[in-house]
Amino acid sequence: MCPRWATPTRARANSWVGLLAPAGVPADVVSKLNGAVNAALKSPEFQKFLIEQSLKHAGGTPEQFAAFMKAETQKWGAVIRRQNIQVE
């Protein structure tokens, strides 16, 4: 009998990376950082790097990223609770 962790599932997990700042950072600073990051993500050099690494970028606004993180937390939290996953 296969251990439970070896059982194939239909779940698909992807890794992601985001830039966060401490609470209370002034909105103009967040906006400036966000603009710089989005510009860098669109640069030809970075696009070439992403293609070479089989990666893709999303970019967007701080609000979009906050919504994405909330959705990921809810989705994977439900999986953890449903499967009764525990830290060992």
N, CA, C and O atoms as a MOPAC input file, in Angstrom:
PM7 MOZYME 1SCF
protein

 N      0.84100 1    -1.16900 1     0.00000 1
 C      0.00000 1     0.00000 1     0.00000 1
 C      0.89200 1     1.23900 1     0.00000 1
 O      1.85900 1     1.31300 1     0.75800 1
 N      0.56500 1     2.21000 1    -0.85000 1
 C      1.33800 1     3.45100 1    -0.93200 1
 C      1.04500 1     4.33700 1     0.27300 1
 O     -0.09000 1     4.39500 1     0.74400 1
 N      2.06100 1     5.02000 1     0.76700 1
 C      1.77900 1     5.99800 1     1.81700 1
 C      0.86900 1     7.09100 1     1.28000 1
 O      0.84600 1     7.35600 1     0.07800 1
 N      0.13000 1     7.71700 1     2.16500 1
 C     -0.83100 1     8.74400 1     1.75100 1
 C     -0.16600 1     9.85300 1     0.94300 1
 O     -0.75300 1    10.33700 1    -0.02400 1
 N      1.03800 1    10.26500 1     1.31300 1
 C      1.70300 1    11.36200 1     0.61500 1
 C      2.12500 1    10.98100 1    -0.79600 1
 O      2.40300 1    11.86200 1    -1.61000 1
 N      2.18100 1     9.68200 1    -1.10800 1
 C      2.60000 1     9.24000 1    -2.43700 1
 C      1.42000 1     9.06600 1    -3.38300 1
 O      1.61000 1     8.76200 1    -4.56000 1
 N      0.21200 1     9.25400 1    -2.88300 1
 C     -0.97200 1     9.07900 1    -3.70700 1
 C     -1.10600 1    10.23500 1    -4.68900 1
 O     -1.08200 1    11.39500 1    -4.27500 1
 N     -1.24800 1     9.94800 1    -5.97500 1
 C     -1.41100 1    11.02800 1    -6.94700 1
 C     -2.67200 1    11.84500 1    -6.64900 1
 O     -3.68900 1    11.31300 1    -6.20300 1
 N     -2.57700 1    13.12500 1    -6.90200 1
 C     -3.72900 1    14.01000 1    -6.72600 1
 C     -3.93300 1    14.83300 1    -7.98600 1
 O     -3.14300 1    14.77300 1    -8.92800 1
 N     -4.98900 1    15.58500 1    -7.97900 1
 C     -5.25100 1    16.49900 1    -9.08000 1
 C     -4.83600 1    17.92500 1    -8.71300 1
 O     -5.10600 1    18.85800 1    -9.46900 1
 N     -4.20400 1    18.09700 1    -7.60100 1
 C     -3.78200 1    19.42600 1    -7.16300 1
 C     -2.59200 1    19.89400 1    -7.98600 1
 O     -1.72000 1    19.10800 1    -8.35600 1
 N     -2.57500 1    21.16500 1    -8.25800 1
 C     -1.44600 1    21.76400 1    -8.96500 1
 C     -0.95800 1    22.94900 1    -8.14900 1
 O     -1.72200 1    23.86200 1    -7.83700 1
 N      0.30400 1    22.92100 1    -7.81300 1
 C      0.88100 1    24.00200 1    -7.02700 1
 C      1.95500 1    24.70100 1    -7.84900 1
 O      2.73500 1    24.06000 1    -8.55300 1
 N      1.98000 1    25.98800 1    -7.74900 1
 C      2.99600 1    26.79900 1    -8.40500 1
 C      3.67000 1    27.66200 1    -7.34900 1
 O      3.06100 1    28.01900 1    -6.34000 1
 N      4.90600 1    27.98500 1    -7.58600 1
 C      5.56200 1    28.92000 1    -6.68100 1
 C      5.40300 1    30.32700 1    -7.24400 1
 O      5.22400 1    30.52400 1    -8.44600 1
 N      5.47300 1    31.28100 1    -6.35400 1
 C      5.38400 1    32.67500 1    -6.77400 1
 C      6.20900 1    33.53300 1    -5.83800 1
 O      6.50400 1    33.14100 1    -4.70900 1
 N      6.57400 1    34.69700 1    -6.31500 1
 C      7.40300 1    35.62200 1    -5.56600 1
 C      6.76200 1    36.99400 1    -5.66300 1
 O      6.25200 1    37.37800 1    -6.71600 1
 N      6.79100 1    37.72700 1    -4.56400 1
 C      6.25600 1    39.07500 1    -4.57300 1
 C      7.09900 1    39.98700 1    -3.71000 1
 O      7.89100 1    39.53100 1    -2.88600 1
 N      6.92200 1    41.26400 1    -3.90600 1
 C      7.64000 1    42.26400 1    -3.13100 1
 C      6.67700 1    42.85600 1    -2.11000 1
 O      5.61900 1    43.37200 1    -2.47100 1
 N      7.04600 1    42.78000 1    -0.83800 1
 C      6.21200 1    43.30200 1     0.24100 1
 C      6.96400 1    44.39800 1     0.98300 1
 O      8.19500 1    44.43700 1     0.98400 1
 N      6.20900 1    45.28300 1     1.61100 1
 C      6.79000 1    46.35700 1     2.42800 1
 C      6.08600 1    46.35900 1     3.77400 1
 O      4.95800 1    45.87800 1     3.88800 1
 N      6.74100 1    46.89700 1     4.78800 1
 C      6.10000 1    46.96200 1     6.10400 1
 C      4.84100 1    47.82900 1     6.06200 1
 O      4.71100 1    48.71800 1     5.22100 1
 N      3.92400 1    47.55700 1     6.98100 1
 C      2.73100 1    48.39200 1     7.10500 1
 C      3.17000 1    49.82200 1     7.40100 1
 O      4.15400 1    50.05200 1     8.10400 1
 N      2.43500 1    50.75900 1     6.86200 1
 C      2.72000 1    52.15500 1     7.15000 1
 C      3.64900 1    52.84200 1     6.16700 1
 O      3.91100 1    54.03700 1     6.30200 1
 N      4.15500 1    52.10700 1     5.17400 1
 C      4.98200 1    52.75900 1     4.16100 1
 C      4.08000 1    53.73000 1     3.40000 1
 O      2.98500 1    53.34600 1     2.98800 1
 N      4.50500 1    54.96200 1     3.20600 1
 C      3.66700 1    55.94800 1     2.52200 1
 C      3.23400 1    55.48000 1     1.13200 1
 O      4.00000 1    54.83600 1     0.41400 1
 N      2.00400 1    55.81000 1     0.76800 1
 C      1.42300 1    55.36600 1    -0.50900 1
 C      2.25600 1    55.81600 1    -1.70600 1
 O      2.36000 1    55.08400 1    -2.69100 1
 N      2.84800 1    57.00200 1    -1.63700 1
 C      3.65100 1    57.46500 1    -2.77000 1
 C      4.90900 1    56.61900 1    -2.95300 1
 O      5.36100 1    56.41700 1    -4.08000 1
 N      5.47100 1    56.12700 1    -1.86400 1
 C      6.64500 1    55.26000 1    -1.93400 1
 C      6.24100 1    53.90500 1    -2.52500 1
 O      6.94000 1    53.37200 1    -3.38700 1
 N      5.12600 1    53.35300 1    -2.06700 1
 C      4.63100 1    52.08300 1    -2.60300 1
 C      4.35700 1    52.22700 1    -4.10100 1
 O      4.71400 1    51.34900 1    -4.88600 1
 N      3.73500 1    53.31900 1    -4.49000 1
 C      3.42400 1    53.55100 1    -5.89800 1
 C      4.69300 1    53.64100 1    -6.74000 1
 O      4.75700 1    53.08200 1    -7.83500 1
 N      5.69600 1    54.34100 1    -6.23100 1
 C      6.95700 1    54.47600 1    -6.96000 1
 C      7.65300 1    53.12000 1    -7.10700 1
 O      8.12700 1    52.77900 1    -8.19000 1
 N      7.71200 1    52.35200 1    -6.02100 1
 C      8.31100 1    51.00900 1    -6.08500 1
 C      7.54900 1    50.11100 1    -7.04800 1
 O      8.15000 1    49.38800 1    -7.84200 1
 N      6.22800 1    50.16000 1    -6.97600 1
 C      5.39900 1    49.33300 1    -7.84900 1
 C      5.64000 1    49.68100 1    -9.31200 1
 O      5.74600 1    48.78900 1   -10.15400 1
 N      5.72500 1    50.95900 1    -9.61600 1
 C      5.99300 1    51.36700 1   -10.99800 1
 C      7.34300 1    50.88500 1   -11.48300 1
 O      7.47300 1    50.42500 1   -12.61800 1
 N      8.35800 1    50.99000 1   -10.62100 1
 C      9.70300 1    50.54400 1   -10.99900 1
 C      9.74800 1    49.03300 1   -11.22100 1
 O     10.37500 1    48.56100 1   -12.17000 1
 N      9.09100 1    48.28500 1   -10.35500 1
 C      9.07700 1    46.82200 1   -10.49400 1
 C      8.33800 1    46.42700 1   -11.77100 1
 O      8.82100 1    45.58200 1   -12.52300 1
 N      7.18600 1    47.02100 1   -12.02200 1
 C      6.43700 1    46.68800 1   -13.23700 1
 C      7.22600 1    47.03400 1   -14.49300 1
 O      7.19100 1    46.28900 1   -15.47300 1
 N      7.94000 1    48.16600 1   -14.47200 1
 C      8.78000 1    48.53000 1   -15.62000 1
 C      9.88600 1    47.50200 1   -15.82100 1
 O     10.16100 1    47.09200 1   -16.94900 1
 N     10.52200 1    47.08400 1   -14.72400 1
 C     11.59300 1    46.08400 1   -14.82700 1
 C     11.05900 1    44.76400 1   -15.37100 1
 O     11.71800 1    44.11000 1   -16.17900 1
 N      9.86500 1    44.37200 1   -14.92900 1
 C      9.28100 1    43.11500 1   -15.39800 1
 C      9.04000 1    43.12600 1   -16.91000 1
 O      9.06200 1    42.07700 1   -17.55400 1
 N      8.81300 1    44.29900 1   -17.46100 1
 C      8.52700 1    44.41900 1   -18.89900 1
 C      9.77900 1    44.64800 1   -19.74500 1
 O      9.69400 1    44.67600 1   -20.97300 1
 N     10.92100 1    44.80800 1   -19.11500 1
 C     12.14700 1    45.09800 1   -19.87200 1
 C     12.52700 1    43.89400 1   -20.74500 1
 O     12.32800 1    42.74600 1   -20.34800 1
 N     13.06600 1    44.16200 1   -21.91700 1
 C     13.47600 1    43.05700 1   -22.80400 1
 C     14.47100 1    42.10300 1   -22.14500 1
 O     14.38600 1    40.88900 1   -22.33400 1
 N     15.41200 1    42.64500 1   -21.37300 1
 C     16.40500 1    41.79500 1   -20.71700 1
 C     15.75700 1    40.84000 1   -19.71900 1
 O     16.11000 1    39.66300 1   -19.64900 1
 N     14.80300 1    41.36600 1   -18.94700 1
 C     14.13700 1    40.51300 1   -17.96800 1
 C     13.21800 1    39.51800 1   -18.65200 1
 O     13.12300 1    38.36800 1   -18.22300 1
 N     12.54400 1    39.94100 1   -19.70500 1
 C     11.69100 1    39.02700 1   -20.46400 1
 C     12.52000 1    37.86400 1   -21.01700 1
 O     12.08000 1    36.71500 1   -20.98300 1
 N     13.70600 1    38.16100 1   -21.52200 1
 C     14.59700 1    37.11800 1   -22.04000 1
 C     14.97300 1    36.14600 1   -20.92100 1
 O     14.93900 1    34.93100 1   -21.11400 1
 N     15.32900 1    36.68300 1   -19.75400 1
 C     15.66700 1    35.85000 1   -18.61000 1
 C     14.50500 1    34.93100 1   -18.24000 1
 O     14.70300 1    33.73700 1   -18.01200 1
 N     13.29300 1    35.48700 1   -18.18300 1
 C     12.12400 1    34.68000 1   -17.82800 1
 C     11.91300 1    33.53600 1   -18.81500 1
 O     11.64800 1    32.40200 1   -18.41500 1
 N     12.03100 1    33.83500 1   -20.08600 1
 C     11.85400 1    32.80500 1   -21.11800 1
 C     12.90600 1    31.70900 1   -20.95600 1
 O     12.58900 1    30.52200 1   -21.03600 1
 N     14.15400 1    32.10900 1   -20.72800 1
 C     15.23300 1    31.13100 1   -20.55100 1
 C     15.00100 1    30.22900 1   -19.34000 1
 O     15.43500 1    29.07700 1   -19.33400 1
 N     14.32400 1    30.74300 1   -18.32000 1
 C     14.07500 1    29.98500 1   -17.08900 1
 C     12.70100 1    29.32000 1   -17.07200 1
 O     12.32700 1    28.70200 1   -16.07500 1
 N     11.94600 1    29.44000 1   -18.16600 1
 C     10.56900 1    28.91400 1   -18.25600 1
 C      9.67900 1    29.51100 1   -17.15600 1
 O      8.86800 1    28.81600 1   -16.54300 1
 N      9.85200 1    30.80400 1   -16.92800 1
 C      9.06300 1    31.51100 1   -15.92000 1
 C      8.15900 1    32.52500 1   -16.60200 1
 O      8.34400 1    32.85200 1   -17.77400 1
 N      7.18700 1    33.01400 1   -15.86300 1
 C      6.36300 1    34.10100 1   -16.37300 1
 C      6.11600 1    35.08800 1   -15.24400 1
 O      6.23600 1    34.74400 1   -14.06800 1
 N      5.77800 1    36.29400 1   -15.60100 1
 C      5.52600 1    37.31200 1   -14.58500 1
 C      4.07500 1    37.77600 1   -14.67300 1
 O      3.41200 1    37.63000 1   -15.70000 1
 N      3.61100 1    38.33500 1   -13.57200 1
 C      2.26000 1    38.86800 1   -13.54900 1
 C      2.28300 1    40.38600 1   -13.46000 1
 O      1.57300 1    41.06000 1   -14.20600 1
 N      3.08600 1    40.92800 1   -12.56300 1
 C      3.06000 1    42.36900 1   -12.36000 1
 C      1.69800 1    42.79100 1   -11.83600 1
 O      0.90200 1    41.94700 1   -11.42500 1
 N      1.42800 1    44.06200 1   -11.84700 1
 C      0.12600 1    44.54800 1   -11.42800 1
 C      0.22700 1    45.52400 1   -10.27500 1
 O      1.28100 1    46.10600 1   -10.01700 1
 N     -0.88200 1    45.68800 1    -9.59300 1
 C     -0.97500 1    46.66400 1    -8.51300 1
 C     -0.81700 1    45.98400 1    -7.15100 1
 O     -0.95500 1    44.76500 1    -7.04400 1
 N     -0.53100 1    46.76800 1    -6.11700 1
 C     -0.49100 1    46.19600 1    -4.77100 1
 C     -1.82700 1    45.55500 1    -4.38900 1
 O     -1.85300 1    44.52700 1    -3.71300 1
 N     -2.92300 1    46.15500 1    -4.81600 1
 C     -4.24400 1    45.60400 1    -4.49400 1
 C     -4.46600 1    44.25200 1    -5.16800 1
 O     -5.04400 1    43.34400 1    -4.57100 1
 N     -4.01400 1    44.12300 1    -6.39700 1
 C     -4.13600 1    42.83500 1    -7.09500 1
 C     -3.30200 1    41.76400 1    -6.40400 1
 O     -3.74600 1    40.62400 1    -6.26800 1
 N     -2.10100 1    42.12100 1    -5.97000 1
 C     -1.24900 1    41.14400 1    -5.29800 1
 C     -1.83800 1    40.75600 1    -3.94500 1
 O     -1.79000 1    39.58800 1    -3.56000 1
 N     -2.39100 1    41.72600 1    -3.22400 1
 C     -3.03600 1    41.42000 1    -1.93900 1
 C     -4.20400 1    40.45700 1    -2.14700 1
 O     -4.38200 1    39.52400 1    -1.36400 1
 N     -4.99500 1    40.67300 1    -3.18700 1
 C     -6.12200 1    39.77300 1    -3.47600 1
 C     -5.60900 1    38.38100 1    -3.85100 1
 O     -6.18600 1    37.37600 1    -3.43700 1
 N     -4.53000 1    38.32000 1    -4.63200 1
 C     -3.93700 1    37.04100 1    -5.01300 1
 C     -3.45000 1    36.28200 1    -3.77900 1
 O     -3.72800 1    35.09200 1    -3.63000 1
 N     -2.72000 1    36.97600 1    -2.88900 1
 C     -2.22100 1    36.31500 1    -1.67800 1
 C     -3.36900 1    35.82500 1    -0.80600 1
 O     -3.28300 1    34.74200 1    -0.22800 1
 N     -4.42900 1    36.59400 1    -0.70400 1
 C     -5.59100 1    36.17900 1     0.08900 1
 C     -6.21000 1    34.91600 1    -0.50900 1
 O     -6.53900 1    33.97700 1     0.21700 1
 N     -6.36600 1    34.89700 1    -1.83200 1
 C     -6.94800 1    33.72400 1    -2.49600 1
 C     -6.05600 1    32.49200 1    -2.31700 1
 O     -6.56300 1    31.39800 1    -2.06900 1
 N     -4.74400 1    32.65700 1    -2.43800 1
 C     -3.81700 1    31.53800 1    -2.24900 1
 C     -3.89000 1    31.00600 1    -0.81300 1
 O     -3.88700 1    29.79600 1    -0.58700 1
 N     -3.95300 1    31.92100 1     0.14000 1
 C     -4.04100 1    31.52300 1     1.54800 1
 C     -5.31800 1    30.73500 1     1.80800 1
 O     -5.29500 1    29.72300 1     2.50900 1
 N     -6.42400 1    31.19400 1     1.24800 1
 C     -7.68700 1    30.47700 1     1.43200 1
 C     -7.65000 1    29.11500 1     0.75700 1
 O     -8.07000 1    28.11500 1     1.33900 1
 N     -7.14700 1    29.07700 1    -0.47300 1
 C     -7.10100 1    27.81300 1    -1.22900 1
 C     -6.23700 1    26.77700 1    -0.51400 1
 O     -6.68400 1    25.65500 1    -0.27700 1
 N     -5.00100 1    27.14600 1    -0.16800 1
 C     -4.09100 1    26.17500 1     0.43100 1
 C     -4.41800 1    25.91000 1     1.89000 1
 O     -4.13100 1    24.82700 1     2.40000 1
 N     -5.01200 1    26.87800 1     2.56700 1
 C     -5.48300 1    26.64000 1     3.93000 1
 C     -6.54900 1    25.55900 1     3.94800 1
 O     -6.56500 1    24.70100 1     4.83100 1
 N     -7.44200 1    25.60800 1     2.96200 1
 C     -8.49300 1    24.58900 1     2.87000 1
 C     -7.89900 1    23.20600 1     2.61100 1
 O     -8.34800 1    22.21700 1     3.18900 1
 N     -6.89500 1    23.13800 1     1.74600 1
 C     -6.22900 1    21.85700 1     1.46600 1
 C     -5.57300 1    21.32400 1     2.73800 1
 O     -5.70000 1    20.14300 1     3.06100 1
 N     -4.88300 1    22.18700 1     3.44600 1
 C     -4.20400 1    21.78000 1     4.68400 1
 C     -5.20400 1    21.25400 1     5.70000 1
 O     -4.97800 1    20.21500 1     6.32000 1
 N     -6.31100 1    21.97200 1     5.87000 1
 C     -7.32700 1    21.51400 1     6.83800 1
 C     -7.99800 1    20.21800 1     6.37800 1
 O     -8.18900 1    19.30500 1     7.18100 1
 N     -8.35100 1    20.13200 1     5.11300 1
 C     -9.03700 1    18.94100 1     4.58300 1
 C     -8.15500 1    17.69400 1     4.69800 1
 O     -8.64800 1    16.60600 1     4.99600 1
 N     -6.86400 1    17.85700 1     4.46200 1
 C     -5.94600 1    16.72400 1     4.51300 1
 C     -5.33600 1    16.53300 1     5.90500 1
 O     -4.54300 1    15.61700 1     6.12600 1
 N     -5.71300 1    17.39900 1     6.82600 1
 C     -5.18900 1    17.34700 1     8.19100 1
 C     -3.66200 1    17.32700 1     8.19900 1
 O     -3.04500 1    16.52200 1     8.89600 1
 N     -3.06800 1    18.21500 1     7.42300 1
 C     -1.61000 1    18.29700 1     7.31700 1
 C     -1.07700 1    18.96000 1     8.58900 1
 O     -1.58300 1    19.99400 1     9.02400 1
 N     -0.05800 1    18.35200 1     9.16900 1
 C      0.53200 1    18.83700 1    10.41400 1
 C      2.03000 1    19.07300 1    10.20200 1
 O      2.67400 1    18.38500 1     9.41000 1
 N      2.56100 1    20.04000 1    10.91100 1
 C      4.00700 1    20.26200 1    10.91200 1
 C      4.64100 1    19.23100 1    11.82600 1
 O      4.16300 1    19.00300 1    12.93700 1
 N      5.69800 1    18.61700 1    11.37100 1
 C      6.37600 1    17.59800 1    12.18800 1
 C      7.70900 1    18.10900 1    12.66200 1
 O      8.42900 1    17.39800 1    13.36300 1

